[in-house]
Amino acid sequence: MTREALAIPVRDPAAVPRLLLALGIIILLWPGFKLTEFDPSVLFEERSLDTMARFVGTFFPLESSAEFLRLVARSTLETLAIATAGTALAMLIAWPLALVVTRTLSISRIGPGPGFALGRVARLPARFALMFFRSIPEIVWALIFVRAVGLGPAAGVLAIGVTYGGMLGKVYSEILESNDARPATALLEAGGGRIAAFCYGMWPMALPELVSYSVYRWECAIRASVIMGFVGAGGLGQQMELSMRMLNGGEVSTILLVFLLLVMLADGVSAFLRKVTA
């Protein structure tokens, strides 16, 4: 390559469109920042810094008495049980609905036939159920189920199961539809049913993504179970709510540390399962 060629400045042809796009995004976001009264400078005011320092100072030293640690250990096991049972219930809700709404598994899709219109109509109630389940936050479901079954972890399991059932069902169907549809289509054209097309044409290719997202939702369920404890759904959240009500920052910081360890555990399980299914 000659020196003249090297001296020619390289110009990105997409620089101007990218700049305009960035400016457009900033212009669109600005009203949102104004509506939310977002002002980061308030965090660095002397009064704010002093208030935050005094509040964080109440979190130390950590509570480490044997009696409290036993109580936290029991609440931790309860939180894991809520998250695991709730995720399992969510999968039981999600998989049938996901198989119904996944258009790639529709037999009527491979050619015109009398069942084409019926298939589209049959998918509408399943799509509406998934939208309805995930549109209501899990804490609202927890409030409803606390009224129905009383205080305790059962309400948390039901709340996670219903909310995450809608989320898992939607994402499962999207994962299945984003993968190569040719094996499933070939099985359907050969006379195979929807379940056979899923098990042999989609499941092997989609398994790593399905496992990864399912474990991620299990991790989210752990966090959600802590939040739902504030409305009486059991677990670490209920214990944290009691500690905060008594203004015991040491107990709160110990619970937060245990919660951090739970998230690290979930991340480790997720990495292990991704490696196994890869």
KEKE-3310 file (N, C-alpha, C; in steps of 0.2 Angstrom, whole numbers, plus 5000, padded with zeros to 4 digits):
npx = (5004:5003:5010:5002:4990:4989:4988:4976:4962:4951:4934:4919:4905:4893:4893:4886:4872:4872:4875:4864:4854:4858:4856:4842:4838:4842:4834:4821:4822:4824:4811:4807:4816:4813:4800:4801:4809:4822:4838:4854:4863:4858:4861:4874:4874:4878:4869:4862:4873:4877:4865:4864:4876:4874:4863:4868:4878:4870:4869:4880:4888:4887:4873:4876:4873:4869:4856:4849:4856:4852:4838:4839:4845:4834:4825:4831:4832:4818:4816:4823:4815:4803:4806:4810:4800:4790:4795:4795:4781:4778:4784:4776:4764:4768:4774:4763:4755:4765:4768:4756:4755:4766:4769:4777:4775:4763:4752:4743:4751:4759:4753:4738:4722:4708:4709:4716:4711:4705:4716:4722:4713:4712:4724:4723:4716:4727:4737:4732:4731:4744:4748:4740:4744:4757:4756:4752:4760:4771:4770:4758:4750:4754:4748:4735:4734:4739:4727:4719:4725:4731:4744:4761:4773:4766:4758:4768:4773:4763:4761:4773:4773:4761:4764:4777:4774:4768:4778:4788:4782:4780:4793:4798:4791:4795:4809:4808:4803:4813:4823:4830:4817:4816:4818:4807:4797:4798:4796:4782:4777:4779:4769:4770:4765:4762:4769:4779:4786:4791:4799:4808:4812:4814:4818:4831:4840:4836:4838:4849:4847:4834:4837:4846:4838:4828:4835:4839:4827:4824:4833:4829:4817:4821:4825:4812:4805:4810:4806:4792:4790:4788:4775:4770:4772:4782:4799:4815:4812:4801:4807:4816:4808:4803:4814:4818:4807:4809:4820:4833:4847:4859:4854:4847:4858:4865:4855:4855:4868:4867:4857:4865:4874:4865:4862:4874:4875:4865:4870:4881:4875:4868:4879:4885:4875:4873:4885:4884:4874:4878)
npy = (4994:5011:5027:5037:5032:5028:5040:5045:5050:5041:5039:5037:5032:5031:5040:5052:5049:5041:5050:5059:5050:5048:5061:5062:5052:5058:5070:5064:5058:5068:5075:5064:5064:5076:5075:5065:5072:5071:5073:5072:5080:5083:5072:5075:5085:5094:5091:5080:5070:5070:5064:5052:5046:5045:5036:5024:5021:5016:5003:4995:4988:4972:4961:4947:4937:4920:4916:4925:4922:4909:4911:4918:4909:4899:4907:4910:4897:4896:4906:4901:4890:4895:4903:4892:4883:4892:4895:4882:4880:4891:4886:4875:4882:4889:4881:4874:4884:4891:4882:4882:4895:4896:4899:4892:4879:4876:4866:4870:4880:4875:4874:4878:4875:4867:4870:4881:4894:4891:4888:4900:4907:4899:4902:4914:4916:4910:4918:4930:4926:4924:4937:4943:4937:4942:4955:4960:4965:4955:4958:4963:4952:4944:4951:4948:4934:4933:4937:4927:4914:4917:4923:4919:4908:4901:4910:4918:4908:4906:4918:4921:4910:4913:4926:4924:4913:4919:4927:4918:4910:4918:4921:4909:4905:4914:4911:4898:4901:4909:4900:4888:4883:4873:4858:4855:4859:4849:4838:4840:4840:4827:4821:4821:4825:4840:4839:4830:4837:4847:4841:4834:4842:4855:4856:4851:4861:4873:4871:4876:4890:4890:4884:4894:4905:4901:4898:4911:4917:4910:4916:4929:4926:4923:4936:4942:4935:4940:4953:4952:4947:4958:4960:4950:4938:4928:4921:4929:4942:4945:4944:4954:4965:4966:4968:4981:4988:4988:4997:4991:4991:4983:4970:4971:4973:4961:4952:4957:4954:4940:4939:4943:4933:4923:4927:4926:4912:4908:4913:4906:4893:4895:4897:4885:4876:4881:4877:4864:4861:4866)
npz = (5000:4996:5001:4999:4999:5012:5018:5015:5024:5034:5034:5043:5035:5042:5052:5053:5053:5065:5074:5073:5077:5090:5096:5094:5103:5115:5115:5116:5128:5137:5141:5149:5160:5165:5170:5180:5189:5189:5196:5198:5205:5217:5225:5229:5238:5253:5264:5259:5258:5271:5277:5271:5275:5289:5289:5283:5292:5302:5299:5303:5317:5309:5314:5323:5332:5338:5339:5331:5318:5316:5314:5302:5294:5293:5287:5275:5269:5267:5258:5247:5245:5241:5230:5221:5221:5216:5203:5197:5197:5188:5177:5174:5171:5160:5149:5143:5137:5130:5120:5113:5108:5100:5084:5075:5078:5073:5064:5054:5048:5039:5027:5017:5024:5032:5046:5048:5051:5063:5071:5072:5080:5091:5097:5102:5115:5123:5121:5127:5140:5144:5143:5152:5164:5166:5166:5178:5192:5203:5216:5218:5215:5226:5236:5233:5235:5248:5254:5250:5254:5266:5277:5274:5266:5255:5248:5242:5233:5224:5219:5212:5203:5195:5190:5184:5176:5165:5160:5157:5148:5137:5133:5131:5120:5110:5110:5104:5092:5086:5083:5071:5060:5052:5055:5063:5055:5045:5051:5055:5042:5038:5045:5058:5075:5085:5098:5095:5085:5093:5103:5095:5085:5089:5103:5106:5100:5105:5119:5127:5127:5133:5146:5151:5152:5160:5172:5175:5177:5189:5197:5198:5204:5217:5221:5220:5229:5241:5241:5241:5253:5261:5261:5268:5263:5268:5270:5268:5266:5274:5286:5285:5284:5297:5304:5299:5303:5317:5317:5317:5310:5310:5309:5297:5288:5289:5284:5271:5266:5266:5257:5246:5244:5241:5228:5222:5222:5214:5202:5200:5199:5187:5178:5178:5173:5160:5155:5155:5147:5135)
capx = (5000:5007:5010:4996:4984:4989:4987:4969:4958:4946:4928:4914:4899:4887:4894:4881:4866:4872:4875:4857:4850:4860:4853:4835:4837:4843:4828:4816:4823:4824:4805:4806:4820:4810:4794:4803:4812:4829:4843:4859:4867:4855:4865:4881:4874:4881:4864:4861:4878:4877:4859:4866:4881:4871:4859:4872:4881:4866:4870:4886:4891:4882:4871:4879:4871:4868:4849:4847:4858:4847:4832:4840:4846:4828:4821:4835:4829:4811:4816:4825:4809:4798:4808:4811:4793:4786:4798:4792:4774:4778:4785:4770:4759:4771:4775:4757:4753:4770:4767:4750:4756:4771:4767:4781:4773:4756:4751:4740:4755:4763:4749:4731:4718:4702:4711:4720:4707:4704:4722:4723:4708:4714:4730:4722:4716:4733:4741:4729:4732:4751:4749:4736:4748:4763:4755:4751:4766:4770:4769:4750:4747:4755:4743:4729:4735:4739:4720:4716:4728:4734:4751:4766:4776:4761:4756:4773:4774:4757:4762:4778:4770:4757:4768:4783:4772:4767:4784:4792:4778:4781:4800:4799:4788:4800:4815:4807:4801:4819:4827:4829:4811:4816:4817:4801:4792:4799:4792:4775:4775:4779:4763:4771:4761:4765:4773:4784:4790:4794:4804:4814:4814:4816:4821:4839:4843:4834:4839:4854:4844:4829:4839:4849:4833:4824:4839:4839:4821:4824:4837:4824:4812:4824:4824:4805:4802:4812:4802:4785:4790:4786:4768:4768:4773:4787:4805:4820:4809:4797:4812:4819:4803:4802:4820:4818:4802:4812:4826:4839:4851:4863:4850:4846:4864:4866:4851:4857:4874:4864:4854:4870:4876:4860:4862:4880:4874:4861:4874:4885:4871:4867:4885:4886:4870:4875:4891:4882:4869:4881)
capy = (5000:5017:5032:5042:5028:5028:5047:5046:5050:5036:5043:5033:5034:5031:5044:5057:5045:5039:5057:5061:5045:5049:5067:5061:5049:5063:5074:5060:5056:5074:5075:5059:5066:5082:5072:5061:5077:5068:5078:5069:5085:5083:5067:5077:5091:5092:5088:5073:5066:5068:5060:5045:5043:5043:5030:5019:5020:5012:4996:4992:4982:4967:4957:4940:4932:4914:4915:4928:4918:4903:4913:4920:4902:4896:4912:4909:4891:4897:4910:4897:4885:4899:4904:4886:4880:4896:4894:4876:4881:4895:4882:4871:4886:4892:4877:4872:4890:4893:4877:4884:4901:4896:4898:4887:4872:4875:4862:4874:4885:4872:4874:4880:4869:4869:4871:4887:4900:4888:4888:4907:4909:4895:4905:4921:4915:4908:4924:4934:4923:4926:4945:4945:4935:4945:4962:4962:4964:4949:4960:4963:4945:4942:4954:4945:4927:4933:4937:4920:4908:4919:4925:4914:4907:4899:4916:4919:4903:4907:4925:4920:4905:4916:4931:4921:4909:4923:4929:4912:4907:4923:4921:4902:4905:4918:4907:4893:4904:4912:4895:4885:4880:4867:4852:4855:4859:4843:4833:4841:4838:4820:4818:4821:4830:4846:4837:4827:4842:4851:4837:4831:4847:4861:4855:4850:4867:4878:4869:4880:4896:4889:4883:4900:4910:4898:4899:4918:4919:4908:4921:4934:4924:4924:4943:4944:4933:4945:4959:4950:4946:4964:4960:4945:4931:4924:4922:4934:4949:4946:4945:4961:4970:4966:4972:4988:4991:4989:5001:4987:4991:4977:4964:4972:4972:4954:4949:4959:4950:4933:4939:4944:4926:4919:4929:4923:4905:4908:4915:4900:4887:4897:4896:4877:4873:4883:4873:4857:4860:4869)
capz = (5000:4995:5006:4997:5001:5019:5020:5014:5030:5034:5036:5044:5032:5046:5058:5054:5055:5072:5078:5073:5081:5097:5097:5094:5109:5120:5115:5118:5135:5141:5145:5155:5166:5168:5173:5186:5193:5190:5197:5201:5209:5224:5229:5232:5242:5260:5268:5257:5260:5279:5279:5269:5279:5296:5288:5281:5298:5307:5296:5306:5315:5308:5319:5322:5337:5336:5339:5324:5313:5315:5311:5295:5290:5292:5282:5269:5266:5265:5252:5242:5243:5238:5223:5217:5220:5212:5197:5195:5195:5183:5171:5173:5167:5154:5144:5138:5134:5125:5114:5110:5105:5095:5077:5071:5079:5070:5058:5049:5045:5033:5021:5018:5026:5036:5053:5048:5055:5070:5074:5074:5085:5097:5100:5105:5123:5126:5121:5132:5147:5145:5144:5159:5170:5167:5166:5185:5196:5207:5223:5218:5215:5232:5241:5232:5237:5255:5256:5249:5258:5272:5277:5273:5259:5250:5244:5238:5228:5220:5215:5207:5198:5190:5186:5180:5171:5159:5157:5154:5142:5131:5131:5128:5113:5106:5109:5100:5085:5083:5081:5064:5060:5046:5057:5066:5049:5041:5055:5054:5035:5038:5048:5066:5079:5088:5103:5092:5082:5098:5106:5091:5080:5092:5110:5106:5098:5110:5126:5131:5129:5138:5152:5153:5154:5166:5178:5176:5181:5196:5201:5199:5209:5223:5223:5221:5235:5246:5240:5243:5261:5264:5261:5272:5259:5271:5268:5271:5265:5280:5292:5284:5286:5304:5307:5297:5307:5323:5316:5318:5304:5310:5306:5290:5284:5289:5279:5264:5265:5265:5250:5241:5244:5237:5221:5219:5221:5208:5196:5199:5196:5180:5174:5178:5169:5154:5153:5155:5141:5129)
cpx = (5004:5006:5004:4990:4983:4987:4980:4965:4952:4940:4923:4908:4893:4888:4888:4874:4866:4872:4868:4853:4852:4856:4845:4834:4837:4836:4822:4816:4822:4817:4804:4810:4817:4804:4796:4807:4819:4834:4849:4863:4864:4859:4871:4880:4876:4875:4862:4866:4878:4871:4861:4871:4878:4867:4863:4876:4877:4867:4876:4886:4885:4880:4873:4878:4868:4860:4846:4850:4854:4841:4833:4841:4839:4824:4825:4832:4822:4811:4818:4819:4804:4800:4808:4804:4789:4789:4795:4785:4773:4779:4779:4764:4762:4772:4769:4755:4759:4769:4761:4751:4761:4769:4771:4779:4766:4756:4748:4745:4759:4759:4742:4727:4712:4704:4715:4717:4706:4710:4724:4719:4710:4720:4729:4720:4722:4737:4739:4731:4739:4752:4745:4741:4754:4762:4754:4757:4765:4769:4761:4747:4748:4750:4736:4729:4736:4732:4717:4718:4731:4741:4755:4768:4771:4759:4761:4774:4769:4758:4768:4776:4766:4761:4773:4780:4770:4773:4788:4788:4779:4788:4801:4797:4793:4806:4814:4806:4808:4824:4825:4822:4811:4815:4810:4796:4792:4795:4784:4773:4775:4773:4764:4766:4765:4770:4780:4789:4794:4800:4810:4816:4816:4820:4828:4842:4842:4835:4843:4851:4838:4831:4842:4843:4829:4828:4839:4832:4820:4828:4833:4819:4814:4823:4817:4803:4804:4807:4795:4785:4788:4778:4765:4768:4779:4794:4809:4816:4805:4801:4815:4814:4802:4808:4820:4812:4805:4818:4832:4843:4856:4860:4849:4852:4866:4861:4853:4863:4872:4861:4859:4873:4872:4861:4868:4879:4870:4865:4878:4881:4870:4873:4886:4881:4871:4880:4889:4878:4872:4883)
cpy = (5006:5022:5036:5038:5028:5035:5049:5045:5045:5039:5037:5035:5035:5036:5049:5054:5043:5045:5059:5057:5047:5056:5066:5057:5053:5067:5070:5059:5062:5075:5070:5061:5072:5079:5069:5066:5074:5073:5075:5074:5085:5078:5070:5083:5089:5089:5081:5068:5065:5064:5053:5042:5041:5037:5024:5017:5016:5004:4992:4993:4977:4963:4949:4935:4926:4913:4919:4925:4912:4905:4915:4914:4899:4901:4911:4902:4892:4901:4906:4892:4889:4901:4898:4883:4885:4896:4888:4877:4886:4891:4878:4875:4888:4888:4875:4878:4892:4888:4879:4890:4901:4894:4893:4880:4871:4871:4865:4879:4882:4872:4876:4873:4872:4872:4878:4893:4897:4889:4895:4909:4905:4898:4911:4920:4914:4914:4929:4932:4925:4933:4947:4943:4939:4953:4965:4960:4958:4951:4961:4956:4942:4945:4950:4938:4927:4933:4930:4915:4910:4921:4919:4913:4904:4904:4918:4915:4904:4913:4924:4915:4908:4921:4928:4916:4913:4925:4923:4910:4912:4922:4914:4902:4909:4914:4901:4895:4907:4906:4892:4881:4874:4860:4850:4855:4852:4837:4834:4839:4831:4817:4818:4826:4836:4844:4834:4832:4846:4847:4835:4837:4853:4861:4855:4857:4872:4877:4874:4887:4896:4888:4890:4905:4908:4899:4907:4920:4916:4913:4927:4933:4925:4932:4945:4941:4937:4951:4958:4948:4952:4964:4954:4938:4927:4925:4927:4941:4950:4948:4952:4966:4971:4970:4979:4992:4993:4994:4998:4987:4985:4971:4965:4971:4965:4950:4951:4955:4943:4933:4940:4937:4922:4921:4926:4916:4904:4909:4909:4894:4889:4895:4888:4874:4875:4879:4866:4856:4863:4863)
cpz = (5000:5001:5005:4999:5008:5022:5019:5021:5029:5037:5037:5040:5036:5052:5058:5056:5062:5076:5079:5077:5089:5100:5098:5101:5115:5121:5117:5125:5140:5145:5150:5161:5169:5172:5180:5190:5195:5190:5201:5206:5216:5228:5232:5236:5249:5264:5266:5259:5267:5281:5277:5273:5286:5295:5287:5288:5303:5305:5299:5314:5313:5314:5318:5328:5334:5335:5332:5318:5311:5312:5304:5291:5288:5286:5275:5265:5264:5259:5246:5240:5239:5231:5218:5216:5215:5204:5193:5193:5189:5176:5169:5169:5160:5148:5140:5134:5128:5119:5110:5105:5100:5088:5073:5072:5076:5064:5053:5045:5039:5027:5022:5020:5031:5043:5053:5053:5062:5074:5077:5080:5092:5101:5104:5113:5126:5127:5126:5139:5149:5147:5151:5165:5171:5168:5174:5189:5201:5214:5224:5219:5222:5237:5240:5235:5245:5258:5256:5253:5264:5272:5277:5266:5254:5245:5239:5232:5222:5216:5210:5202:5193:5186:5181:5175:5164:5156:5154:5148:5136:5129:5128:5121:5108:5105:5104:5092:5082:5081:5074:5064:5055:5049:5060:5060:5045:5045:5055:5047:5034:5042:5056:5069:5082:5093:5100:5089:5087:5101:5102:5086:5083:5099:5110:5104:5103:5117:5130:5132:5134:5145:5155:5156:5160:5172:5180:5180:5188:5200:5203:5204:5216:5226:5224:5227:5241:5247:5243:5250:5264:5265:5265:5269:5262:5268:5271:5270:5271:5286:5291:5286:5293:5307:5305:5302:5314:5323:5318:5312:5304:5307:5299:5286:5284:5284:5272:5262:5263:5258:5244:5239:5240:5229:5218:5218:5215:5202:5195:5196:5189:5175:5173:5173:5162:5151:5151:5148:5135:5124)
residu = (MET:THR:ARG:GLU:ALA:LEU:ALA:ILE:PRO:VAL:ARG:ASP:PRO:ALA:ALA:VAL:PRO:ARG:LEU:LEU:LEU:ALA:LEU:GLY:ILE:ILE:ILE:LEU:LEU:TRP:PRO:GLY:PHE:LYS:LEU:THR:GLU:PHE:ASP:PRO:SER:VAL:LEU:PHE:GLU:GLU:ARG:SER:LEU:ASP:THR:MET:ALA:ARG:PHE:VAL:GLY:THR:PHE:PHE:PRO:LEU:GLU:SER:SER:ALA:GLU:PHE:LEU:ARG:LEU:VAL:ALA:ARG:SER:THR:LEU:GLU:THR:LEU:ALA:ILE:ALA:THR:ALA:GLY:THR:ALA:LEU:ALA:MET:LEU:ILE:ALA:TRP:PRO:LEU:ALA:LEU:VAL:VAL:THR:ARG:THR:LEU:SER:ILE:SER:ARG:ILE:GLY:PRO:GLY:PRO:GLY:PHE:ALA:LEU:GLY:ARG:VAL:ALA:ARG:LEU:PRO:ALA:ARG:PHE:ALA:LEU:MET:PHE:PHE:ARG:SER:ILE:PRO:GLU:ILE:VAL:TRP:ALA:LEU:ILE:PHE:VAL:ARG:ALA:VAL:GLY:LEU:GLY:PRO:ALA:ALA:GLY:VAL:LEU:ALA:ILE:GLY:VAL:THR:TYR:GLY:GLY:MET:LEU:GLY:LYS:VAL:TYR:SER:GLU:ILE:LEU:GLU:SER:ASN:ASP:ALA:ARG:PRO:ALA:THR:ALA:LEU:LEU:GLU:ALA:GLY:GLY:GLY:ARG:ILE:ALA:ALA:PHE:CYS:TYR:GLY:MET:TRP:PRO:MET:ALA:LEU:PRO:GLU:LEU:VAL:SER:TYR:SER:VAL:TYR:ARG:TRP:GLU:CYS:ALA:ILE:ARG:ALA:SER:VAL:ILE:MET:GLY:PHE:VAL:GLY:ALA:GLY:GLY:LEU:GLY:GLN:GLN:MET:GLU:LEU:SER:MET:ARG:MET:LEU:ASN:GLY:GLY:GLU:VAL:SER:THR:ILE:LEU:LEU:VAL:PHE:LEU:LEU:LEU:VAL:MET:LEU:ALA:ASP:GLY:VAL:SER:ALA:PHE:LEU:ARG:LYS:VAL:THR:ALA)
# end
